[in-house]
Amino acid sequence: MALIVQKYGGTSLGNPDRIANVANRVVQGWRQGHKMVVVLSAMSGETDRLINLAKELAEDPDPRELDVLLATGEQVTVSLFSMFLRYQGIPATSLLSHQARIYTDKAYGRARIIGIDTARIREELKKNRVVTVAGFQGVDEVGNITTLGRGGSDTTAVAVAAALKADLCEIYTDVDGVYTTDPRIYAKARKLERISYDEMLEMASLGAKVLEIRSVGFAKRYGVPLAVRTSFTDAPGTLMTEEDKEMEEIPVSGVALSRNDARVTVSRVPDRPGIAGKLFKPGAEANIVVEMIIQ
């Protein structure tokens, strides 16, 4: 018997039939005796719909209130998912971020997880329930709802798996694994059976969109076995683990392309101690992520 955390993205939950399909997949693991924790995103297109709705009323929506609005997308999916399981006679409980006790900083729209109190999740698992957790969201130290930014449900799933010391974290997406490059660009791209955390971090930082980069960082930091699979078939996916000897024999694992980067050039920077700190501290305080530094 294993403790498994699974995450399903918006395309896997795009309509009631797909939600039922995901639920049936989860039930297979539960019937085999595994402890199942399921992290869900909002239904496909729902987050964009909510953002556009907000902008119809406010050109520049208040960040706090926007997070309150966007968090409702995941509330819909976890409630529908658990509702379907209960209708099928499967014990299930849905938990929102404050119930699952996922604590973040105060950076609305791009919050970072600072801790998870797993007591409530473990309590539900002891009752042999399927626990469904709303992805993409958390609460700050005073209880305000926060969201983690695009791809945040990946980060939620891996962080929950790390906190629970899960045996496996499975990320289900619309692709069936990690490829040597984007198969939409190069038809002969090959799916990888295994990839190391460091290799995936490098590919994610350079534009590969299979996994949100923070989720890979969590997996590496806490040693969470991480698999990328598709919910539309039973095909094996890609397993992400520590680098092994066999991996070291492959000089190049894949090629990634980044399309949406902004480059900032700072000229005539004095070469003396403390300058780098002065340059990057304001960006860090504004939660601006610098992906690459070239001198």
C-alpha positions as CSV (number, residue, x, y, z in Angstrom):
1,M,0.0,0.0,0.0
2,A,1.4,3.4,-1.0
3,L,0.6,7.0,-0.4
4,I,0.1,8.6,-3.9
5,V,-0.5,12.2,-4.7
6,Q,-2.0,12.8,-8.2
7,K,-2.5,16.2,-9.9
8,Y,-4.9,16.7,-12.9
9,G,-4.8,19.8,-15.0
10,G,-7.5,21.8,-16.6
11,T,-7.6,19.9,-19.9
12,S,-8.2,16.6,-18.0
13,L,-11.2,18.3,-16.2
14,G,-12.7,20.2,-19.1
15,N,-16.2,18.9,-18.8
16,P,-18.3,16.5,-16.5
17,D,-17.4,13.5,-18.6
18,R,-13.7,14.2,-18.2
19,I,-14.1,14.8,-14.5
20,A,-15.8,11.4,-14.2
21,N,-13.0,9.8,-16.2
22,V,-10.4,11.2,-13.8
23,A,-12.4,10.1,-10.8
24,N,-12.6,6.5,-12.1
25,R,-8.9,6.5,-12.6
26,V,-8.4,7.6,-9.0
27,V,-10.8,5.0,-7.8
28,Q,-8.6,2.3,-9.4
29,G,-5.7,3.2,-7.1
30,W,-8.0,3.5,-4.1
31,R,-9.5,0.0,-4.7
32,Q,-5.9,-1.4,-4.9
33,G,-5.5,-0.2,-1.3
34,H,-3.4,3.0,-1.9
35,K,-4.0,6.2,0.0
36,M,-5.0,8.7,-2.6
37,V,-4.6,12.5,-2.4
38,V,-5.8,14.3,-5.6
39,V,-4.8,17.9,-6.4
40,L,-7.1,19.5,-9.1
41,S,-6.8,22.6,-11.3
42,A,-9.7,24.7,-12.5
43,M,-11.6,23.4,-15.6
44,S,-9.9,24.3,-18.9
45,G,-10.3,28.0,-19.7
46,E,-12.0,28.9,-16.4
47,T,-9.1,31.0,-15.0
48,D,-8.9,33.0,-18.2
49,R,-12.7,33.5,-18.1
50,L,-12.6,34.8,-14.6
51,I,-9.7,37.2,-15.4
52,N,-11.6,38.6,-18.3
53,L,-14.7,38.9,-16.2
54,A,-12.8,40.9,-13.6
55,K,-11.4,43.2,-16.2
56,E,-14.9,44.0,-17.5
57,L,-15.4,45.7,-14.1
58,A,-11.9,46.9,-13.3
59,E,-9.2,47.6,-15.8
60,D,-6.6,46.9,-13.2
61,P,-8.3,44.5,-10.6
62,D,-7.2,44.7,-7.0
63,P,-4.7,41.8,-6.5
64,R,-6.3,40.5,-3.3
65,E,-9.8,40.5,-4.7
66,L,-8.6,38.9,-7.9
67,D,-7.1,36.0,-6.0
68,V,-10.4,35.5,-4.1
69,L,-12.1,35.3,-7.5
70,L,-9.6,33.0,-9.2
71,A,-9.6,30.6,-6.4
72,T,-13.2,29.7,-7.1
73,G,-12.2,27.8,-10.2
74,E,-10.5,25.1,-8.2
75,Q,-13.4,25.1,-5.7
76,V,-15.7,24.1,-8.5
77,T,-13.6,21.1,-9.6
78,V,-12.8,19.7,-6.2
79,S,-16.5,19.8,-5.2
80,L,-17.8,18.3,-8.4
81,F,-15.0,15.6,-8.2
82,S,-15.8,14.6,-4.6
83,M,-19.6,14.8,-5.3
84,F,-19.2,12.3,-8.2
85,L,-17.1,9.9,-6.0
86,R,-19.6,10.0,-3.2
87,Y,-22.5,9.3,-5.6
88,Q,-20.5,6.2,-6.7
89,G,-20.3,5.1,-3.0
90,I,-16.6,6.1,-2.6
91,P,-15.7,8.0,0.6
92,A,-14.2,11.4,-0.5
93,T,-13.6,14.8,1.0
94,S,-12.7,18.0,-0.8
95,L,-10.4,20.5,0.9
96,L,-9.8,24.1,0.0
97,S,-6.5,25.8,0.8
98,H,-7.4,27.0,4.3
99,Q,-8.8,23.5,5.1
100,A,-5.7,21.7,3.8
101,R,-3.6,24.4,5.6
102,I,-1.4,25.4,2.7
103,Y,0.4,28.5,3.9
104,T,2.0,31.1,1.6
105,D,3.6,34.5,1.6
106,K,1.5,37.6,0.8
107,A,2.5,38.0,-2.9
108,Y,-1.0,37.9,-4.5
109,G,-1.0,36.2,-7.9
110,R,2.5,34.7,-7.5
111,A,2.6,33.5,-3.9
112,R,5.1,31.0,-2.7
113,I,4.3,28.1,-0.4
114,I,6.1,28.5,3.0
115,G,4.6,25.5,4.8
116,I,1.8,22.9,4.9
117,D,0.2,21.5,8.1
118,T,-0.8,18.0,7.0
119,A,-2.9,17.1,10.1
120,R,-6.3,17.5,8.4
121,I,-5.2,15.6,5.2
122,R,-3.8,12.7,7.4
123,E,-7.0,12.7,9.4
124,E,-9.1,12.2,6.3
125,L,-6.7,9.5,4.9
126,K,-7.0,7.5,8.2
127,K,-10.8,7.3,7.5
128,N,-9.9,5.7,4.1
129,R,-11.2,8.7,2.2
130,V,-10.0,10.0,-1.2
131,V,-8.8,13.5,-0.3
132,T,-9.2,16.1,-3.0
133,V,-7.2,19.3,-2.6
134,A,-7.7,22.6,-4.5
135,G,-4.6,23.4,-6.4
136,F,-3.1,26.8,-7.3
137,Q,-4.1,28.5,-4.0
138,G,-3.1,29.0,-0.4
139,V,-3.6,31.3,2.5
140,D,-1.3,33.9,4.0
141,E,-0.6,34.3,7.7
142,V,-3.8,36.3,8.4
143,G,-6.0,34.0,6.3
144,N,-6.2,35.9,3.0
145,I,-6.6,33.8,-0.1
146,T,-3.6,33.8,-2.4
147,T,-2.8,32.1,-5.7
148,L,0.5,30.7,-6.9
149,G,0.5,31.9,-10.5
150,R,0.3,29.9,-13.8
151,G,1.1,26.2,-13.3
152,G,0.6,26.6,-9.5
153,S,-1.3,23.4,-9.2
154,D,1.9,21.5,-10.1
155,T,3.6,23.2,-7.2
156,T,0.7,22.5,-4.9
157,A,0.8,18.8,-5.7
158,V,4.6,18.4,-5.2
159,A,4.6,20.5,-2.0
160,V,1.7,18.3,-0.6
161,A,3.6,15.1,-1.6
162,A,6.8,16.4,0.1
163,A,4.9,17.4,3.3
164,L,3.2,14.0,3.4
165,K,6.4,12.1,2.4
166,A,4.4,10.5,-0.3
167,D,5.7,7.4,-2.2
168,L,4.9,9.0,-5.5
169,C,3.6,12.2,-7.1
170,E,2.0,11.9,-10.5
171,I,1.3,14.9,-12.6
172,Y,-1.3,14.2,-15.3
173,T,-1.4,16.6,-18.2
174,D,-2.4,16.7,-21.9
175,V,1.0,15.2,-22.9
176,D,2.1,11.7,-22.1
177,G,5.5,12.6,-20.7
178,V,8.7,14.7,-21.2
179,Y,10.0,14.7,-24.7
180,T,13.5,15.5,-26.1
181,T,11.9,18.7,-27.5
182,D,8.5,20.0,-28.2
183,P,6.7,17.4,-30.4
184,R,4.5,20.1,-31.9
185,I,7.6,21.7,-33.4
186,Y,9.6,18.6,-34.2
187,A,7.6,15.5,-35.0
188,K,10.5,13.1,-34.4
189,A,10.8,14.1,-30.7
190,R,11.3,11.1,-28.5
191,K,9.6,10.6,-25.1
192,L,12.0,10.1,-22.2
193,E,11.4,7.2,-19.8
194,R,13.5,8.9,-17.1
195,I,15.0,12.3,-16.5
196,S,16.9,13.8,-13.5
197,Y,15.6,16.7,-11.4
198,D,18.5,18.9,-12.6
199,E,17.9,18.2,-16.3
200,M,14.2,19.0,-15.9
201,L,15.0,22.2,-14.0
202,E,17.2,23.2,-16.8
203,M,14.6,22.4,-19.5
204,A,11.8,24.2,-17.5
205,S,13.9,27.3,-17.0
206,L,14.6,27.4,-20.8
207,G,11.0,27.2,-21.9
208,A,9.7,23.6,-21.5
209,K,6.1,23.9,-20.4
210,V,5.5,20.4,-19.2
211,L,6.0,21.3,-15.5
212,E,6.1,24.5,-13.6
213,I,9.7,25.1,-12.5
214,R,8.9,25.6,-8.8
215,S,7.3,22.1,-8.7
216,V,10.6,20.6,-10.0
217,G,12.5,22.5,-7.4
218,F,10.3,21.2,-4.6
219,A,10.7,17.6,-6.0
220,K,14.5,17.9,-6.0
221,R,14.8,19.6,-2.6
222,Y,12.7,17.0,-0.9
223,G,13.5,13.9,-3.0
224,V,9.9,13.4,-4.2
225,P,9.6,10.7,-7.0
226,L,7.8,12.6,-9.7
227,A,6.0,11.1,-12.8
228,V,4.5,13.0,-15.8
229,R,1.7,11.2,-17.5
230,T,-1.5,11.8,-19.5
231,S,-5.0,11.2,-18.2
232,F,-6.3,10.2,-21.7
233,T,-4.4,6.9,-22.0
234,D,-2.7,4.3,-19.9
235,A,0.7,4.9,-21.5
236,P,3.7,5.0,-19.2
237,G,5.0,8.5,-18.7
238,T,8.4,10.0,-17.7
239,L,9.8,9.4,-14.2
240,M,11.9,12.1,-12.6
241,T,14.4,11.2,-10.0
242,E,18.0,11.9,-8.8
243,E,20.6,11.5,-11.6
244,D,22.0,8.0,-11.9
245,K,25.0,6.6,-13.7
246,E,23.0,5.6,-16.7
247,M,21.8,9.2,-17.1
248,E,25.3,10.6,-16.9
249,E,26.2,8.7,-20.0
250,I,23.8,10.8,-22.1
251,P,25.4,14.1,-22.9
252,V,22.2,15.8,-24.1
253,S,18.8,15.0,-22.8
254,G,16.6,17.5,-24.7
255,V,16.2,20.9,-26.3
256,A,13.9,23.6,-25.0
257,L,12.7,26.9,-26.5
258,S,11.7,30.0,-24.6
259,R,9.4,32.5,-26.5
260,N,8.3,34.9,-23.8
261,D,11.4,36.3,-22.0
262,A,12.3,39.9,-21.3
263,R,16.0,40.8,-21.4
264,V,17.3,43.7,-19.3
265,T,20.9,45.0,-19.9
266,V,22.7,47.0,-17.3
267,S,25.8,48.8,-18.6
268,R,28.9,50.2,-16.8
269,V,28.3,48.3,-13.6
270,P,31.2,49.0,-11.1
271,D,33.2,45.9,-10.2
272,R,33.1,46.1,-6.4
273,P,31.4,44.1,-3.6
274,G,27.8,44.7,-2.9
275,I,26.8,45.8,-6.4
276,A,25.0,42.6,-7.3
277,G,22.9,42.8,-4.2
278,K,21.9,46.4,-5.0
279,L,20.9,45.3,-8.5
280,F,18.8,42.3,-7.6
281,K,17.4,43.1,-4.2
282,P,14.6,45.4,-5.5
283,G,13.5,42.8,-8.0
284,A,13.4,40.1,-5.3
285,E,11.4,42.3,-3.0
286,A,8.9,42.8,-5.9
287,N,8.8,39.0,-6.5
288,I,10.3,39.3,-10.0
289,V,11.9,36.1,-10.9
290,V,15.3,36.4,-12.7
291,E,15.8,33.2,-14.8
292,M,19.3,33.7,-16.1
293,I,22.2,36.1,-15.3
294,I,25.0,36.6,-17.9
295,Q,28.0,38.8,-17.1
